[in-house]
Amino acid sequence: MQSPLKQSLSAYLRQEGLPQSMLDLLQWCYLPLVDHIATMHRSAHPMLLGINGAQGSGKTTLAEIVCLLLNERHGLYSASLSLDDLYLTRAERQTMATEIHPLFITRGVPGTHDIQLGNQILDQVQAGESVILPRFKKLTDERAPREEWSQHKPLDVLIVEGWCVGCRPQDDLQPPINQLEQKEDPDGIWRGHINNSLQGEYTEFFSRLHPLVMLAVPSMQKICEWRELQEQKLQQQHGRRGMGETEIERFIMHYERLTRWMLQEMPQRAGILLPIGEDHAPTDIIFNHA
């Protein structure tokens, strides 16, 4: 007979259409991770936890599982906020595309988030106040109306997850690293503005998240493959055409520079490191200086 924790996790996996084989990760990965976070929570109440992971790495799933286990195993009321839900509105990104660089119409890179809203949310959580977490509708490329945001009583733990959570600016912007940068940003205006954003308000925002958990993907090729799987899942769920292979390759190029940079420099400083194997599952759990 399954324990209550396994029953809850099994129900979550069914709800999300995820394989029940993920239950095998409960004992050696999820529980030690959650117990470690709960121990750290004793000296950081409320806790603001960051999860970093490239596109398709499983960061959203991990955040939701950690919330579930913190709630049920430790009685810590937890919620997760995707960095994606802090995207600027399409009108705001259109203004950036007109005034700074056309590539800013595509959401995702630093500079396309409402970091002021993010800091307001972190302030409310740390003050022990009730909080309303925003939602972004990717199908319409627009922020959801405020009445659709999720309301929460005072939180013990807020998890902020995203592909560039915890990213530091690059010391030196190298020449274009892919066709997108070479053809559409030859003068480096777009990537320079991204780096400047990381040097500014993003630094303060990310510094508030501790510990930082990193899902370290094995390669850029796997990111493309896993993104294709995400698109297929979206097609099945919403009955819409997703991006094709060529579209996904171009899409990933927007994030390739910082993804490679984070894979190079972040593993050494992340408080908790989860290397991800070729089969899309964690292969180890490494507690650094969390």
C-alpha positions in Angstrom: 0.0 0.0 0.0 1.3 3.4 -0.9 2.1 6.0 1.7 0.0 9.2 1.8 3.0 11.1 0.2 3.3 8.6 -2.6 -0.5 8.7 -3.1 -0.4 12.5 -3.4 2.6 12.4 -5.8 1.0 9.7 -7.9 -2.2 11.7 -8.2 -0.1 14.8 -9.3 1.7 12.7 -11.9 -1.6 11.4 -13.3 -3.1 14.9 -13.4 -0.1 16.3 -15.3 0.2 13.3 -17.7 3.6 12.4 -16.3 5.0 8.8 -16.0 4.4 7.0 -12.7 8.1 6.0 -12.9 8.9 9.4 -11.4 7.7 7.9 -8.1 11.1 6.2 -8.0 12.7 9.6 -7.6 10.8 10.3 -4.4 13.0 8.4 -2.0 16.5 9.3 -3.1 15.9 12.8 -4.7 12.7 14.6 -3.8 12.5 13.8 -0.1 16.2 14.7 0.7 15.8 17.9 -1.3 12.6 18.9 0.4 13.9 17.9 3.9 17.0 20.0 3.2 14.9 23.0 2.2 12.7 22.6 5.2 15.7 22.6 7.5 17.0 25.8 5.9 13.5 27.3 6.3 14.0 27.4 10.1 16.5 30.2 9.7 14.8 32.0 6.8 11.1 32.5 7.4 9.4 33.1 5.0 11.7 31.5 2.5 12.2 32.7 -1.1 13.6 29.8 -3.1 15.0 30.0 -6.7 14.9 27.2 -9.2 17.0 27.6 -12.4 16.7 25.3 -15.4 16.8 25.6 -19.2 13.8 25.2 -21.4 12.3 21.8 -21.0 14.5 20.8 -18.1 11.5 20.1 -15.8 11.8 23.1 -13.5 8.1 23.8 -13.3 7.4 20.2 -12.5 10.1 20.2 -9.8 8.7 23.4 -8.3 5.2 21.9 -8.1 6.5 18.7 -6.5 8.6 20.6 -4.0 5.5 22.7 -3.1 3.4 19.5 -2.7 5.9 17.8 -0.4 6.7 20.9 1.7 3.0 21.3 2.3 2.2 17.6 3.1 5.5 16.4 4.7 6.5 19.6 6.7 3.3 21.6 7.0 4.9 24.5 5.2 2.4 26.5 3.1 4.1 26.9 -0.2 3.4 28.2 -3.7 5.4 28.6 -6.9 5.7 31.6 -9.3 7.1 31.2 -12.7 9.3 34.0 -14.0 7.2 33.6 -17.2 4.2 34.9 -15.3 6.1 38.2 -14.8 6.4 38.9 -18.5 5.6 42.4 -19.7 2.5 42.9 -21.6 2.7 42.5 -25.4 2.1 46.3 -25.8 5.1 47.0 -23.5 7.3 44.5 -25.4 6.2 46.1 -28.7 7.4 49.4 -27.4 10.8 47.8 -26.5 10.8 46.3 -30.0 10.2 49.7 -31.6 12.5 51.8 -29.3 15.4 49.4 -28.5 15.5 46.3 -30.8 12.9 44.3 -32.8 14.0 41.0 -31.1 12.4 42.2 -27.8 8.9 41.4 -29.2 9.9 37.8 -28.3 9.3 37.2 -24.6 11.8 35.4 -22.3 15.1 37.2 -22.2 16.1 39.5 -19.3 14.5 42.9 -20.0 11.1 41.4 -20.9 9.9 40.9 -17.3 8.1 43.2 -14.8 10.8 43.0 -12.1 9.1 45.8 -10.2 6.0 43.6 -9.8 8.3 40.7 -8.9 9.9 42.6 -6.1 6.5 43.8 -4.8 5.5 40.1 -4.5 8.7 39.2 -2.7 8.1 42.2 -0.3 4.6 41.0 0.5 5.7 37.4 1.1 8.6 38.5 3.4 6.2 40.8 5.3 3.9 37.9 6.0 1.1 39.3 4.0 -1.4 37.6 1.7 -0.3 37.7 -1.9 -1.8 37.5 -5.3 0.4 35.8 -7.9 0.1 36.8 -11.6 -0.4 34.5 -14.5 0.6 34.9 -18.1 -1.3 33.3 -21.0 1.2 32.0 -23.5 -1.5 31.1 -26.0 -2.6 34.7 -26.3 0.9 36.1 -25.5 -0.6 38.4 -22.9 -0.8 38.7 -19.1 -4.0 37.2 -17.7 -6.6 39.6 -16.2 -6.0 40.3 -12.5 -9.2 38.4 -11.5 -7.5 35.2 -12.9 -4.4 35.6 -10.7 -4.1 33.1 -7.8 -4.7 34.3 -4.3 -2.7 32.9 -1.3 -2.7 33.4 2.4 0.7 34.3 4.0 3.3 31.9 2.6 6.0 29.9 4.4 7.8 29.3 1.1 7.6 31.0 -2.3 9.4 29.3 -5.1 10.4 31.4 -8.1 11.4 29.2 -11.1 12.6 30.2 -14.5 15.2 29.5 -17.2 17.4 32.5 -16.2 16.7 32.7 -12.5 19.9 33.5 -10.7 21.7 34.4 -13.9 24.7 36.8 -13.6 25.7 39.3 -16.3 28.6 38.3 -18.6 31.9 40.2 -18.0 32.6 40.3 -21.7 30.1 40.0 -24.6 31.6 37.7 -27.1 30.9 37.9 -30.9 27.6 36.4 -32.2 27.4 32.7 -31.2 24.5 31.7 -33.5 22.7 32.7 -36.7 20.1 34.7 -34.9 22.7 37.0 -33.2 24.7 37.2 -36.4 21.9 38.1 -38.8 19.5 39.9 -36.5 21.7 41.5 -33.9 25.1 42.1 -35.7 25.8 45.3 -33.7 25.0 43.7 -30.3 22.3 46.1 -29.3 19.8 43.4 -28.2 22.3 41.2 -26.3 24.0 44.3 -24.8 20.6 45.5 -23.4 20.0 42.0 -22.0 23.3 42.1 -20.2 22.7 45.6 -18.9 19.3 44.4 -17.5 21.1 41.6 -15.7 23.5 44.2 -14.2 20.6 46.2 -12.9 17.3 45.3 -11.4 17.6 41.5 -12.1 20.7 41.3 -9.8 18.7 42.7 -6.8 15.7 40.4 -7.6 17.7 37.2 -8.0 19.9 38.0 -4.9 16.8 37.7 -2.8 16.3 34.0 -3.7 18.1 31.6 -1.5 19.0 28.8 -1.9 19.4 28.6 -5.6 18.5 25.2 -7.0 19.9 24.4 -10.5 18.8 21.7 -12.9 21.9 21.3 -15.1 21.0 20.0 -18.5 23.5 17.7 -20.4 23.6 19.7 -23.7 22.0 22.3 -25.9 20.8 19.5 -28.2 18.8 18.0 -25.4 17.1 21.4 -24.8 15.9 21.4 -28.4 14.6 17.8 -28.1 12.9 18.4 -24.8 11.3 21.6 -26.1 9.9 19.6 -29.0 8.3 17.3 -26.5 6.8 20.3 -24.7 5.3 21.5 -28.0 3.8 18.1 -28.7 2.2 18.1 -25.2 0.8 21.6 -25.7 -0.7 20.4 -29.0 -2.4 17.5 -27.3 -3.7 19.6 -24.5 -4.9 22.6 -26.5 -5.5 21.2 -30.0 -3.3 23.8 -31.6 -0.4 23.6 -33.9 2.9 24.0 -32.1 6.3 25.1 -33.3 8.1 22.9 -35.8 11.7 21.8 -35.6 13.1 24.9 -37.5 11.0 27.3 -35.4 12.1 25.6 -32.2 15.8 25.9 -33.2 15.3 29.7 -33.9 13.4 30.1 -30.6 16.1 28.4 -28.6 18.7 30.7 -30.2 17.2 33.6 -28.2 18.4 32.0 -25.0 21.5 30.1 -26.1 24.1 32.6 -25.1 22.9 32.9 -21.5 22.1 29.2 -21.2 25.7 28.3 -22.2 27.0 30.9 -19.8 24.9 29.6 -16.9 25.9 26.0 -17.6 29.5 27.2 -17.4 29.5 29.3 -14.2 26.4 28.5 -12.2 27.0 24.8 -11.1 29.9 26.0 -8.8 27.8 28.5 -6.9 24.3 27.0 -6.9 23.3 26.0 -3.4 21.7 22.7 -4.7 22.7 21.1 -8.0 20.6 18.5 -9.8 22.5 17.2 -12.8 20.0 16.0 -15.4 20.7 12.9 -17.5 20.0 12.0 -21.1 16.8 10.4 -20.0 15.5 13.7 -18.6 15.8 12.6 -14.9 18.1 13.8 -12.2 21.2 11.6 -11.8 22.4 13.1 -8.5 21.7 15.7 -5.8 24.6 17.8 -4.7 24.3 20.1 -1.7 27.0 22.7 -2.1 26.9 25.7 0.3 23.2 26.0 0.6 
